[in-house]
Amino acid sequence: MADPAASAPAPKVANRGAITACVILAVIMQALDTTIANVALPYIQGSVSASSDQINWVLTSYIVAAAIMTPPSGFLAGRFGRKRVLLTAIAGFVVASVLCGLSQSLDQIVVFRLMQGLFGAALVPLSQGFLLDMYSVEERGSAMALFGVSVMVGPVLGPVIGGWLTDNISWRWVFYINVPIGALAFAGISIFVLETKKDLGAKLDWLGFAALSVGIGALQIFLDRGEQLDWFSSGEIIIEAIICAAAFYIFLVHTFTSKHSFVNPKLFLDRNFALAFIFIFIVGVTYLASLALMTPYLQTLMGYPVMTAGLVMGPRGLGTMTCMFIVGRLIGRVDTRYLLTLGLGLTAWAMWVMTGWTPEVSQWTIVSVGFVQGAGLGFLFVPLTTVAFSTLPAAMRGEGTGLYNLSRNIGSSVGISVVSALLTENVQVNHANIAAYVTPFNHAFHAPAVMHALNPLTAAGRAALDSMISLQALIIAYIDDFKLLMILSLVVMPLVLLLRKPAVPAAIDHSAVME
């Protein structure tokens, strides 16, 4: 989150260009890892012998760890010095990346992805803090535009670079690529950046932080393993549910009774912030969950090579980046509530189109619909940040930013887990429903052509029928997931009417949403 010193005039900084380049490299490294592994998931799945729902732990473990460690990053920087914490984060992130590339089992790669998320959480907010300190108020617009572009490089280039590396070298290189980038960033920051003052009196509400962390972790494990263990018929799932409920109960009680809690409950007295907190959760669900669905859809159902899958997914991020620039010019001229409605509408429309997809859908359709979905996200990011913080007192914006991004990260991890669990469960349900019509007494099997290829009375015919039914069941399961994401986008749309328009537009750092 932005440093409080950001509001003061920027001092003269030697080697400002070199420092800017180095912190931007750190941001790009972290941004790439949000999407670069997506297209490699089927290859990782084969290497570590994971099921289709288990392999998504590679994505959710990273997001959850980053969500947990984002709020305390400001405390760590104040207590130990921003430069030291940033260098530790870069070094830890690079080491974790190498360990991810060397992983030989699902357990190993999930643990090392957790490690990546824990170290990577501080990279974006601390890098942003350095930029805000180095540039004057007049220059910060350009600096934050550069910062925003570097963050959005991930969704644009991540699938393309990940696809090329996986196709031409190995999936392990989607992690090894962080080594040269991290080494350059580490060396540059070590040489050019000066340490900030340390606040030895800084304190963190450890009880609130621990309770929230345990609650989020237990919730994620509950969602990731629930479908595999048949939910509450498993003792493990019951224990995880109890731990989750108990941790959140302790967190809430402590929050409302402690004088200096980890989360300030007064934040939610601001109606705009409270509604934006819900909005950004849904944005997290719809965006990364749809990305997690698209990778296996393209590579498994449609048989796309990994490089092709990366290329057709790239325009999604391009749509986001393009519309973020457009929206930046519209803010202040157009009511942000109209922009939010347009963003939600574009997202819902894209999901509605995807409910009609089959494996025969054209590449152009995938690219164009992906671009529209990305454009919808672009129309949501900046206006949502503007609304969230426009009526929030200035003294609470720093804490609000951390909590706001926590909601987005939790939404992303929960969304991926839920759609993955529903996909697995619905495939089984759909297979059973379709198979109920496959009997020797079904008149459709009396046709000579059908009887020759799909005779249920022969082993070959039954095998062909089962393969066809499994494919149809999987297609319908994807349609159900896309429909759920569409409904979520539509359900939150009426909440736009409850947002208040500020009398005077506040000077908001729009890039805060991307921390």
N, C-alpha and C positions, 0 to 999 in steps of 0.2 A: 504494500500500500504506500501511497505517497508520503514522503517525509514531511513533518510539520514545517521544516525549514524551507519547504518549497514556496511558501508564500513570501519569503524575504527576497530582496533584490539579489540577483545572481552575482557572485564574485568573479573576478577575472581568474580563469583557470588555464594553466599552461597545458599544452598538448590536448586541448579540448577535442579536436578532431579525432585523435588517436583513441582517447578514452571513449568517445561516442561509438567508434567502430568496434571497440572491444566489448562494451556492454551490449551492443546490438548483436554481436556474435553469440553472446551468452543467451540472449532472448531467442534468437533463431534456433539455436541448439535445442532449447526446451520446447519451442513451438513445433519443430519438426516431429518431435517424439509423440505429440498428441495424435498424429495421423499416419506417420510413416510405417508403423507396424501393422496397420489394418490390412493392407493388401498381402502381407506376408503371413497372415494368420493361418491359412490352410496349410502352408509349408511347415510352419512351426508346429501345428497340430500333428502333422505326420511324424515329425522328428521326435516329439516328446510323448507320443502315443496318448493324446488327449481326445475326449469326446467333443462334440460341437458346442455343448454348453460350457464345458470346462475351459476351453481355449479362450473364452471371453474374459476369464480371470486375468489374462495377460493385460487386458485393457483396463478392467475395473480396479485391479490392485494399484495400478499407477495413479488413477484418478482419485481414489479414496485417500491414498497416502498424501497426495498433493493437497487435497481438500483439508485434511487434518492439520497440515503444517503451514498452510498459507496464513491463517490469522496470527500465529505467534511470531511470524517472520519480522515484524516491526519491533517487537520486544527484544528478540535476539540481536538485531542490528544495533539497537540502542544500548544494550547491555555489554556487548562484546566488540562493537565497532562494525560499521557497514562493510568496509573493505574485507575484513577478516571473515565475516560470515559469507560474503559473496564468493570469496576464493575457496572457502570450505565447501560451499554448495557446488561450485563448478567441479572441484576435484572429486567430491563424492559422486556427483552425477556421472562423470566420465568413468570412474572405477565401476560403478553399478552397471553402466552400459557395457563395459567389457565383460563383466560377469554374466550379463544377460546373453551376450553373444556366445559365451562358453558353456551355457547351460545344457545339460543332458537330460533333464527331466522336467515335468510340469511344475513340481514343487520348487525346484531351483529357480526357474525363470519367473515364477510368481513372486518369490521372496526377493529376488534381485530387482524386479519391477517395483515392488514396494519401496525398496531402497532408493531407486531412481526417483520415485515420486516424493519421498521425504526430503531428498536433497534438492530436487528440481523446483519445489514449491517456492523457494525464496528467490529464484533467479529473476523472474519477471518483475515483482514489486521492488526489489532492491536495485535492479538496473534502471527502472523507471525513476527511482529516487535520485540516483546519480544524475540522470539527465535533467530532472527538474531543478536540481541544485546548480547545475552548470550554466543554464540558460536563463536569460532575463524573461520577465513577463511577456515582453513583446516577441521574444524568440521562441517561446515555449510552444506556440501553435505549430511551427514547422518541426520542432524537435519531437512533439507528440505524434505528428503525422508520420514521421519516419519510424517512430516507435510502433505505431499501429500497423504500419506496413510490414515491419519485421515480425510482429506477432501473427499476422495473417499469411505470412509466407508458408507456415506449416500446413494449413488446409489446402493451399494451392499446390505446393511442390511436394508435400509429404507423400501422397499416393504415387506420384510420378517417379520420384527418386526411389521410394521403397520398391516399386514394381521393377524398375531397371536393375537395382542391386540384387533383388531376389532372383530375377530371371537370368542375369548374366554372371553373377558371382555366387552368392548364398544369402539366405534370409538373415544369417548372422551379421551381415554387413549393415543391416538397417540400424544396428546398435553400434557397431565398430566405427561408423561414420562420425560419431560424436567425439572420437578421440582427437583427430586433427583440429576440429572446430573448438573443442574445449581447451586444447593445448594453447592455441593462439589467443583465446580469450583470457586464459589464466596468466599467460606471460605478459600480455599487454596491461592487464589490470595490476599485476604485481609491480610493473615498472612505472606506469604513468599515474596511477590513482593514489591519492593521499587518504590516510585513515581519517574517519570522522571522530568527533568527540564521543566518549563513552559515558553513559549514564549509569553509574554504579548503584544508584538507588532505584533503578527500574525494577518493577515487580510484575510477576505474572500470576494470575489466579490459577494455580496448579490443579486445585480440585475441580474447578469448572472445566478446565482444558482436558483433564484426564477423563472426567465423566463423559464429555462430548465425544472424545476420541474413542472411548470404549463403546459408546452407543452407536456411533457411525460404523465402526469396525464390525461389531456384532450384527448390525442390520445388513451389512454387505455380505457377510458370510451366510447369514440366514437366507438371503435372496439367491446367492450363487449356488448353494447346496440344497436348497429346499426342494426343487423339482427332482433332483437326482435321488434324494432320500425320501421322497413321497411325503414331504412337508411334515405335518404334525403327527404322523404315524412313527416318526423317528425321534428317539430320545435326544439325539444331538440337536436337532432343530428346535425342540422344546426348550432345551437349555439355552441355546443361542437367543431365542425369543425372550426368555426370562431375563437374561443378562442385558439385552438391548432395552427392554422396558424399564428395568431397574436403573440402568445408567442414565437414560433420558429423564427418568423421574428425579434422580439425584441432581442432575444438571438443572432441571427446571426449578426445583425447590431452592437450590443454592443460588440460582440466578435472581430469584425474586426476594431472597432474604438477605443476601450478602451486600455489603456496602460497595465493594469493588469486585464485581463479578466479571468473569471472562467475557460475557456478552451483556451489554447494557440493555435491559428490557425497555428503556425509554425510546429506543430506536423504533420500536413497533407502534409507538403512539403516533408517529408520523404516518398518515394514511398512505401517502404516495410510496414511501419506502416499504411499508408492509405489503402493498399490492405488487410492487416491483420485485420484492423477494419471492413472491409466488410466480410471477411472470418468468423470472430468470431461471427458476427451477424447471418450469415447463420447457423453456428454450433449451436447457441442458439435456432434458429427456429427448426431445424430438430430433435435435441435431446429431449428437453422437450416437444415439441408438439407431438412427437410420443409416449412419455410416457403418456401424457394426453389422447391420443387416445386408447392406449392399455388397460387401466383400464376398461372403459366401454365395450370395445370389448370382453375382457375375461369374465367379470362378467355378462354383459347383453346379449350379443349375444351367447356366448358359455356356459353360466350358471355355470362358475367356482365358487366354494366357495372362499371367500376372501383370505383364507390362501393359497390355491392352486395358485391363481392369483399372490400373492406376491412371491411365490417360483419360478414360471416360469419366472417372471420378474427380479429376482435377478441376474441371469447369465449375464445380459446386463452390469451391473456395474462391475462384475467380469472380463468381457472381456476388459473393459476400464482400470481397474487397472493392469491387466496382461500386456497389450500392452504398458502401460506407463513405466513399468519397462524395457521392451524390447527396447523401443524407447530411453530411457535414455542412453543405451549402444551404440545405433547406431548414436546418435547425434555426429557430428564431423567426423564420418567415412563415412556416407552416406549423399548425398546432401539432405537437408531438403525439397527441392521441390519434390523429389521423394517420400519422406515419406508422404507429404501432398496429393499428387496425389493418393497414395495407400489408405490413410484414406478416402478421398472423394469417391474413387471407391468402397471401402467396404461398406460405408454408402449407396451409391446409389444402390449397389447390394442388400443389405438387404431390402431396400424399394421396389425394383422391385419384389423381391420374395413375399413381403407382399401384392402386388397388386393382387396376385393370391390366396390369402387366402379366405377360407369360414369357417363357424362355425365348419366344420368337420376336420379342420387342426389338426394335432397331437401335443401333448405336446412337443415331441422331436423337431419338426420343429420350434415351438415357441421359445424353449430354444436355439437351435443352431443358428437360425437367429438373436435372441436377442444378443447372444454372439458376433456374427460377427459385428452387428451394434455397440455394445460397443467397440469392437476392433478397428473399424474405428474411433471412437471418441478418443481412446487412441493414434492412429497414427496422430491425428490432434492437440491435446492439446499442447504437448511439442514442436513439430516442429514449430507450428504457433507462439508460444511465442518467440522462438528463432529468427525466421524471423522478427517478429514485432519489436523487440528491438535491433537487432544486428547492425543496421545502425543508430539507433537513438542516438543523443548525450547523454552522461551520465547524464547531468543536467536535461534532459527532461524525463528521464525514470520513475521517480516517478509519475509525472502528467500523463504520457502516460499509465501507468498501470491502474490508476483509470478510464480513459476514455475507455480503452480497455475492462475492465470488465463491464463498463456501457453499451457498445454496446452488449456484450453477454447477459446481463440481459434484455435489451430492446428486443433483438431478441427472447428470450425465451417467454416473455409475449405477444409480438405481434404474435408469431407463435401459441401459445395456443389459443389466441382469434380468429385468422383467421381460423384455421382448425376447431374450434368449430362452428363458424358461417357458414362455408361452409358445414359442416356436416349436420347442421339443415336445411339449404336451399336446399341442394342436395337431402335430403330425400324427401322433398316435391315435388321437380321437378321430381325425379325418380319415385315416387309413381304415379304422374299424367301421366307420359309417359307410364308406364307399364299398368296402369288401362285403358288406351285408347284402348288396345287390348282385354279388357274383355267385350265382348258383346255376347248376345245369338246367334249371327250369326257366331261366331268364330267356325270353324269346330273342333277345339281341344276339345270343350265341348260336342261333339256328342258321344264320346267314353263312353260306359256304366260305366266304373270305375270312370272316371272323372265326369260324370254327377251325379253320386250318391253322391260324396263327395263335389263337387265344382259347384253345379248347381246355376248359377247366377239368376235364377228365383225364388229361395227360400231364405228366411231370413238366414237360417243356412248356405246355400251355399255362400251367399254374405259375411257373417261374416268370413267364412273360407278363402275365396278369399282375403278379405281385410287384414287378418292377414298374409297370405302368401306374398302378394304384399308389405306390410310394411316391412317384413323381407328382401325381395329381394332389396327393395329400400335402406334400411339401409346398407346392405352389399356393394352395389355399391357405396354408399356415402363414406364409409370407404376406398374403393379401390381408389376413386378419390382423397382423402386426401393423401393416401400413395403415389400415383402417383405424386402429387404436390411436396411432400417432396423429392422424387427421382429426379424430374426435377431441383429443387433448388440445389441439390448436384452436378448435372452434369453441370448446367449453370455456376457455379463459377469455375469449374475446369480449363478452359483456362486462368484464371487470374494467375494461378501458373507460367505461362510462363513469366509474367511481373515482377515477384519477382527478386530482385538482390541478388546474393550470395556474402556475405561479404568476403573481402580479408583475414581478420583474424577473426576467430570465437570469439565473445565477450563473456565475463563471464556473463551469464544471469541467473537470478533466475527463473528457470522454473516453480516454484510453483505459480508465480504471476498470472498466468492465472486463478487460482482457487479461487482468492480472491472474 
